Amino acid sequence: MFFDLDKIEIFAGLIKFSEFFFLVNIILLLHFFISWRYEYKKSGVIFDYWTFFCILYIVIPIFLLYPFASSDLNVISTRDEIKYIEQYVDQAYFISILGYFFMCVGKKMCGSQYSLRLNVLERLVYKNLKAPNFYKIICIFLIISYVFLIILNIKYPEYSLNLRLIRFDNPLIGSVINIITSLIYFFIIVCGLKCIEKKSTYRVVIFILASSLTIIIGVRSILILPIALLSIIYFILNREKIKKRNYMYAILLGIVVLLGTSLIRDASFNEFNLFESIILVLFQIFFGNTFSDLRDFSWVLTGFNDDFLLGKTYLSAIISFIPSSILEFRESYKYGIVTNNFAGIGNWSNHLGLRMTVFGEIYLNFGYIGIIIFSTVMGYILSYTNNSFIKAIDNKKDIFLGYVKTLVFWIIGQSFIFNSSSFFVIYVFLLINLIGYIIRKKNL
């Protein structure tokens, strides 16, 4: 065990933390706020891509949730395992803040560098986004998917509004849902960009249709992440017109969406009580699985014992187009399987795997050396992406260019180095864009 610091409990065990790391936490939160304010005063942009990533993946799940990760109230999600998990929370926290520190080092190394030149992939996606026929194909696919998922909701009422769990009973249907899920993030982005470009009733309806698919499947993150990104694009594009109070309204709306989607998925509609449901959802946010990254990383560390994987989960992700039933290596080293096995919950039914902090998988594979190297590189790439993102939207007023400049970090960072469980999404993303390329060339 890396740390064995005494913890204090406050508010009848609602929060539990070591005083040393709590002080470190306050310093890091102040650093983040001061850095954000400095960048805002320099550029005039309130929210950018760096801030978007850090808030969603570091500030909320690591900094803000640290005091809650050791609480005994986590028993609602971990059962009695919390008594073992809380012993590793400080180690998971230390690894995570070390990663954040070296991301900031990478950001400093990048400075103000940027580029608006398009690589091969960015050019392919950019031209597809501009092509009317590509948007029509997406609309058709969305309508077909919507009808398909509605039929599944009727046929399998036990999985209503959580269709992703069908894979345990029907792997074939589960594979189809997995492909649809892999495409939804991109489709919400495309439909949202089209609405920002030129708002019309048709485009707004298609955007709502795409967004509602995430609720039917039961994957909230695929709704929250693209809408947050689209909001940032919209705010940067129109920052001179938007009043500051509207940013606060947007944040409040985001909280309402988060609570609303949680209510829809978790509340019982047979005996629905709004007040009790809201309390339940709040408990789920702090002690459930909504922002459980730090606690779940601690859980994985309980059975890890520094048996470093040396890139095996990453290799498994790269070959994710091969079914795990065919290749034993894939079955053994999939992200979800690995996290479940280390946590000792392999026999829990219908468990898709634990979501660690964005630095968890790096540590499992390469230890502290990996944290230092990969976090620095990712900080550099994220900062470079952010600079290009702002220049494309704020200076060029090109929202499509701004989006495609995020692709390199989305593929290398978010979908691979930080969490390889979603790497299959990249193959589906490439496939749909190759189809778009064919459609454009054939003028279909």
Disulfide bonds with the S-S distance in Angstrom:
none
